[in-house]
Amino acid sequence: MSLNIIVLAKQVPDTRNVGKDAMKADGTINRAALPAIFNPEDLNALEQALRLKDQFPGTKVGVLTMGPPRAGEIIRQGLYRGADTGWLLTDRLFAGADTLATSYALATAIKNIGKVDIVIGGRQAIDGDTAQVGPQVAQKLGLNQVTYAEEIVKIDGGVATIRRHIDGGVETVEAPLPVVITVNGSAAPCRPCNAKLVMKYKRATCPMERTGKEPWSKLYEERDYLTLNQWSVADVKGDATQCGLSGSPTKVKQVQNIVFQAKENKTLTGSDEDVNSLVKELLAEKIIG
């Protein structure tokens, strides 16, 4: 048995370096002002996909991402680790998307790709922490979904057995394929890049990433695998009114960088008086309530 797997991955701003220029006037993220990284939980999802590829010969793993041309780096990072292909959704019409518009774009692209057995991605992205995109993609595709997954235990007879972490413990569930799975950061970390694959794909780019002046330009004519798939709204037959800002009812009012600093220490005993005093202070500061 072989599988067709799509990994949903996102290039996200490194939230450890959020500054005053992190947000544009229209409430969208100023990605050009922030370092970009592979969303951590999407790496956990990629590892689960690659383990299935190791287990089932003939399985194909593709990385699907949306963003500006530089987001092609996410596809390369997937290829370096063992993915087979990738697709970059890049178009000004995709810009400024909230979770609703993002899930629409991804679902439309998946339909354009064709037959898929598993769609897998991280539980949430660190630049939004909504955990909404995966379930929304499943809903738009009409597929089963399993969230908070930690391990795909097995796939047998067209049914996936998945261990997931929930409040209060762990449960094992079964879901018929095709299925959408979102993976926790507590799942197995992703394998490192393979040196041979890095050498093979280090020049792989999407057309919009190229300047045309690269010394290795002729390689793109000789090696098809160095040209990554690049799709616009029109390429995936999407509705422009449901993409980007125009398809996003959610608006961000403000982004702030807040640094917590301990200004004082207080030692408390276990007495009722000290506990009551602490609770009153927390309530007064609106830390709890």
C-alpha positions as CSV (number, residue, x, y, z in Angstrom):
1,M,0.0,0.0,0.0
2,S,1.2,3.5,-0.9
3,L,-0.2,6.8,0.3
4,N,-0.5,10.3,-1.0
5,I,0.3,12.7,1.9
6,I,0.1,16.5,1.9
7,V,1.9,18.3,4.7
8,L,0.5,21.7,5.5
9,A,3.4,23.9,6.6
10,K,3.8,27.6,7.3
11,Q,6.7,30.0,7.3
12,V,6.1,32.1,10.4
13,P,7.8,35.1,12.0
14,D,10.1,34.2,14.8
15,T,7.9,35.4,17.7
16,R,11.0,35.7,20.0
17,N,12.0,38.8,18.0
18,V,8.8,40.8,17.8
19,G,9.5,44.5,17.7
20,K,7.7,47.8,17.1
21,D,7.7,47.2,13.3
22,A,6.0,43.8,13.6
23,M,2.6,45.2,12.4
24,K,1.6,47.2,9.4
25,A,-1.0,50.0,9.6
26,D,-3.7,47.7,8.1
27,G,-3.3,45.3,11.0
28,T,-1.4,42.6,9.1
29,I,2.0,41.2,10.0
30,N,5.0,43.0,8.6
31,R,6.8,39.7,7.7
32,A,9.6,41.6,5.9
33,A,10.7,43.0,9.3
34,L,10.8,39.7,11.1
35,P,13.1,36.7,10.8
36,A,11.2,33.7,9.3
37,I,11.2,30.1,10.6
38,F,9.5,26.8,9.8
39,N,6.5,26.6,12.1
40,P,7.6,24.2,14.9
41,E,4.5,22.0,15.1
42,D,4.4,21.7,11.3
43,L,7.9,20.0,11.6
44,N,6.3,17.5,14.0
45,A,3.7,16.8,11.4
46,L,6.3,16.4,8.7
47,E,8.0,13.8,10.7
48,Q,4.8,11.8,11.0
49,A,4.4,11.9,7.3
50,L,8.0,10.9,6.6
51,R,7.6,7.9,9.0
52,L,4.7,6.7,6.9
53,K,6.8,7.1,3.8
54,D,9.5,4.9,5.4
55,Q,6.8,2.3,6.3
56,F,4.9,2.2,3.0
57,P,7.1,2.1,-0.1
58,G,5.8,4.2,-2.9
59,T,4.3,6.8,-0.6
60,K,4.6,10.4,-1.8
61,V,4.9,13.3,0.6
62,G,4.3,16.9,-0.6
63,V,4.6,20.1,1.3
64,L,1.9,22.7,0.7
65,T,2.5,26.3,2.0
66,M,1.2,29.8,1.3
67,G,3.1,33.0,1.5
68,P,5.5,35.4,-0.3
69,P,8.1,34.0,-2.7
70,R,10.6,33.5,0.1
71,A,8.3,30.9,1.7
72,G,9.7,28.6,-0.9
73,E,12.3,27.9,1.8
74,I,9.7,25.9,3.6
75,I,9.4,23.5,0.7
76,R,13.2,23.2,0.4
77,Q,13.4,22.3,4.1
78,G,10.8,19.6,3.5
79,L,12.8,18.3,0.5
80,Y,16.0,18.3,2.6
81,R,14.3,15.9,5.1
82,G,12.7,13.5,2.6
83,A,9.6,15.1,1.1
84,D,9.1,14.4,-2.7
85,T,7.5,17.7,-3.9
86,G,5.9,20.9,-2.8
87,W,3.5,23.7,-3.8
88,L,3.8,27.4,-2.9
89,L,0.6,29.4,-3.0
90,T,1.9,32.9,-3.7
91,D,-0.2,35.8,-5.0
92,R,-0.9,39.3,-3.8
93,L,-4.6,38.2,-3.6
94,F,-3.6,35.7,-0.8
95,A,-2.0,38.4,1.3
96,G,-3.4,39.3,4.7
97,A,-5.5,36.1,5.1
98,D,-7.0,35.2,8.4
99,T,-7.8,31.5,9.2
100,L,-11.0,31.5,7.1
101,A,-9.3,32.8,4.0
102,T,-6.2,30.6,4.6
103,S,-8.2,27.4,5.0
104,Y,-10.1,28.3,1.8
105,A,-6.9,28.7,-0.2
106,L,-5.3,25.5,1.2
107,A,-8.5,23.5,0.6
108,T,-8.8,24.8,-3.0
109,A,-5.2,23.9,-3.6
110,I,-5.7,20.4,-2.3
111,K,-8.6,19.9,-4.6
112,N,-6.4,21.0,-7.4
113,I,-3.7,18.5,-6.4
114,G,-6.2,15.7,-6.6
115,K,-6.3,12.4,-4.8
116,V,-5.0,12.6,-1.2
117,D,-5.1,10.0,1.6
118,I,-3.8,12.1,4.5
119,V,-3.6,15.9,5.0
120,I,-1.4,16.6,8.0
121,G,-0.2,19.8,9.7
122,G,0.7,21.2,13.0
123,R,-1.9,21.9,15.6
124,Q,-1.4,25.7,15.3
125,A,1.1,28.3,14.1
126,I,3.1,30.4,16.6
127,D,2.1,33.6,14.9
128,G,-1.6,33.1,15.6
129,D,-2.1,30.2,18.0
130,T,-5.7,29.7,16.8
131,A,-5.6,26.0,15.9
132,Q,-8.4,26.7,13.4
133,V,-6.8,26.2,10.0
134,G,-6.5,22.4,10.1
135,P,-10.2,21.8,11.2
136,Q,-11.4,24.4,8.7
137,V,-9.6,22.7,5.9
138,A,-11.1,19.4,6.9
139,Q,-14.6,21.0,6.9
140,K,-14.1,22.6,3.5
141,L,-12.9,19.3,2.0
142,G,-15.6,17.2,3.8
143,L,-13.0,14.9,5.3
144,N,-12.7,13.2,8.7
145,Q,-10.4,14.9,11.1
146,V,-8.3,14.0,14.2
147,T,-6.7,16.8,16.2
148,Y,-4.0,16.9,18.9
149,A,-2.3,13.9,17.5
150,E,1.0,12.6,18.9
151,E,1.5,9.6,16.8
152,I,0.0,7.8,13.8
153,V,0.3,4.3,15.3
154,K,-0.6,2.4,12.2
155,I,-2.6,2.4,9.0
156,D,-4.4,-0.8,8.0
157,G,-7.3,-1.5,5.7
158,G,-7.8,2.1,4.9
159,V,-8.1,3.1,8.6
160,A,-5.6,5.2,10.5
161,T,-5.0,4.5,14.2
162,I,-3.9,7.6,15.9
163,R,-2.8,8.4,19.5
164,R,-3.9,11.9,20.6
165,H,-3.2,13.9,23.7
166,I,-6.3,15.3,25.4
167,D,-7.0,17.1,28.7
168,G,-6.5,14.5,31.4
169,G,-4.7,11.9,29.4
170,V,-4.2,10.1,26.1
171,E,-6.7,8.4,23.8
172,T,-6.3,6.2,20.8
173,V,-8.8,6.7,17.9
174,E,-9.5,5.2,14.5
175,A,-10.4,7.2,11.4
176,P,-11.0,6.1,7.9
177,L,-9.0,7.6,5.1
178,P,-8.9,10.2,3.7
179,V,-8.4,12.2,6.9
180,V,-7.0,15.5,8.1
181,I,-4.7,15.3,11.1
182,T,-3.2,18.1,13.3
183,V,-0.2,17.3,15.4
184,N,1.0,18.5,18.8
185,G,4.4,19.8,19.5
186,S,4.7,16.9,22.0
187,A,4.9,14.5,19.1
188,A,8.3,13.2,17.9
189,P,10.7,16.0,16.7
190,C,11.4,16.1,13.0
191,R,14.5,14.4,11.6
192,P,17.5,16.5,10.6
193,C,18.2,17.5,7.0
194,N,19.9,14.8,4.9
195,A,23.2,16.1,3.5
196,K,22.7,14.3,0.1
197,L,19.2,15.8,-0.2
198,V,20.5,19.3,0.7
199,M,23.1,19.0,-2.1
200,K,20.4,17.8,-4.5
201,Y,17.8,20.5,-3.8
202,K,19.8,23.5,-2.5
203,R,19.2,25.3,-5.9
204,A,15.5,24.4,-6.0
205,T,13.4,27.5,-6.3
206,C,10.0,28.8,-7.3
207,P,10.1,31.0,-10.4
208,M,9.3,34.2,-8.5
209,E,12.4,33.6,-6.2
210,R,14.7,33.9,-9.2
211,T,16.4,37.0,-10.5
212,G,17.5,35.4,-13.8
213,K,21.1,36.3,-13.0
214,E,22.0,33.2,-11.0
215,P,25.3,31.6,-12.1
216,W,23.5,28.2,-12.1
217,S,20.5,29.3,-14.2
218,K,21.1,26.6,-16.8
219,L,20.5,23.9,-14.2
220,Y,16.8,24.8,-14.2
221,E,16.6,23.8,-17.9
222,E,18.5,20.5,-17.2
223,R,16.9,19.4,-13.9
224,D,13.1,19.7,-13.7
225,Y,13.1,18.9,-10.0
226,L,14.8,22.3,-9.2
227,T,11.6,24.2,-10.3
228,L,9.1,24.1,-7.4
229,N,5.4,24.4,-8.0
230,Q,4.1,27.9,-7.8
231,W,0.4,28.6,-7.9
232,S,-1.7,31.8,-8.0
233,V,-5.3,32.2,-7.1
234,A,-6.1,31.7,-10.8
235,D,-4.0,28.5,-11.0
236,V,-6.0,26.8,-8.3
237,K,-9.3,28.2,-9.7
238,G,-10.0,30.1,-6.5
239,D,-12.5,32.8,-5.8
240,A,-10.5,36.0,-5.2
241,T,-13.2,37.4,-2.9
242,Q,-12.6,34.5,-0.5
243,C,-8.8,35.0,-0.4
244,G,-6.6,37.4,1.4
245,L,-7.9,40.5,3.1
246,S,-11.1,40.5,1.1
247,G,-12.0,37.0,2.4
248,S,-10.9,37.7,6.0
249,P,-13.6,38.9,8.5
250,T,-11.0,38.9,11.3
251,K,-9.0,42.1,11.8
252,V,-6.1,42.6,14.1
253,K,-6.2,45.8,16.1
254,Q,-2.7,45.8,17.6
255,V,0.4,43.7,18.1
256,Q,2.6,44.3,21.1
257,N,5.8,42.9,22.5
258,I,5.3,42.4,26.2
259,V,8.3,41.5,28.4
260,F,7.5,40.2,31.9
261,Q,9.9,41.3,34.6
262,A,9.9,40.3,38.2
263,K,10.1,43.6,40.1
264,E,9.9,42.1,43.6
265,N,9.8,38.8,45.5
266,K,7.4,37.9,48.2
267,T,7.6,34.9,50.5
268,L,4.4,33.3,51.6
269,T,3.6,30.7,54.1
270,G,0.8,28.2,53.8
271,S,-1.4,30.0,56.3
272,D,-4.9,30.9,55.5
273,E,-4.1,34.6,56.0
274,D,-1.3,34.6,53.5
275,V,-3.3,32.6,50.9
276,N,-6.3,35.0,51.3
277,S,-4.0,38.0,50.9
278,L,-2.5,36.6,47.7
279,V,-5.9,35.8,46.2
280,K,-7.1,39.4,46.9
281,E,-4.0,40.8,45.3
282,L,-4.3,38.7,42.2
283,L,-8.0,39.8,41.9
284,A,-7.2,43.4,42.4
285,E,-4.5,43.3,39.6
286,K,-7.0,41.4,37.4
287,I,-4.5,38.6,37.0
288,I,-7.3,36.1,38.0
289,G,-11.0,36.7,38.1
